[in-house]
C-alpha cells in the first residue's frame, strides 16, 4: 500500500499529551460507530447475553455475535464452532465421546463442535472466558451464562434499540457439511423486520462468495473482513493484500458496503499510516477496523503501560488516533472506552 507522509507517531504523541489530533489523512467520520466486539468482552465472557447487555449499558451502537450453526440448524453466538475453549463442555462426561478432530478451512482442530450438538444440548453447557490469563476478572464469571441464540441476541438488541453486526463463521465449511448459512440467516433477519440498507444490521464475513450470495438475497449492508496475512478460506481471492489494493477495493464495492480490516492494515503502531482509508473511501467503501483492546498485549509499544501483558494501556488514545485517520467505526472489547474516545475526538 502507498504511505502518507503524515506520521501516526506524531499523532499518538499529541494524544498522549492531551493535545488532541495533531494531523490526519482525512477528516474524522462525523460519528464513527462503536461496535461491541463479542459484547463487552473485555469485562464479561465473550458472546454471552451478559457481555451484550453490558455493552449496551456502556453505549455501544452495535453488538456483534459471531454465528455458527447447531446440529438442528439454529444460529448460536460463539467465536468458533469449536467450543472447547469457550464452554465447559469438557467437564460434561455425557459428551466425552463427541470429542473429535476436524479439518476446518485447511486447519486441523481437536475438540467439540457446535454442529454435533442440538440446541437443547448446547443449552446445558455454560460459557467460560477464552483468555483467562489476560482477563482473570472475566474468568470469575465462568459457569454462569448460557450459549445464546441469534434469536436471543436479536430480542435483546430490539429491546434496547441497538443494532447487531453478525459474522458468518466458516460459511463454506458449514455448506460443505450440509448446513448452508445464507438463506437461513436472511430469513431470520427478515422475520425480525430487517431487510433493507437502513436496517440496524451489518453482516460481515472473511469469505467472499458468502457475501456475494448474500448480496443477491438481501439489501442489508455487507462488510468484507480482511486480515494482515492469508486470504479468504473459499479461495475467491488470492490474498487479503490483493483485496486491499485500489483495484481489489473497487471489486469489493460491487457487493459490499464496506470493509472490516485488521487495524494493522491501516497503521502498524509506528511510522506512517497506509493509504487504505483513502483508497477504500475512494472506492465508496466504509471502514470498520478491528479490534481495539485495552490490554498491553494488544497495543502498540508506544501505548503500553508497564510490562505486564494483562495490564491496561492507553487504548483510548489509540482509538482517537484511528478516528483522526477518518475511519467510520471501530470494533472494541471495551465499548465504554470506545464511546469516550469518540466523544473526546469530537471535541
Buried (B, 14 or more C-beta within 10 A) or exposed (E): BEEBEBBBBEBBBBBEEEEEBBBBBBEBBEEBBBBBBBBBBBBBBBBBBBBBBBBBEBBBBBBBBBBBBBBEBBBBBBBBBBBBBBBBBBEBEEBEEBBEEBEBBEEEBEBBBBBBBEBEBBBBBBBBBBBBEBBEEBBEBBBEBBBBBBBBBBBBBBEBEBBBBBBBBBBBBBBEBEBBBBEBBBEBBBEBEBBEEEBBBBBBBBBBBBBBBBBEBBEBBBBBBBBEEEBBBBEBBEBBBEBBBBEBBBBBBEBBBBBBBBBBBBBBBEEBBBBBBBBBBEBEBBBBBBBBBBBBBBBBEBBBEEEEEBBBBBBBBBBBBBBBBBBBBBBBBBBBBBBBBBEBBEE
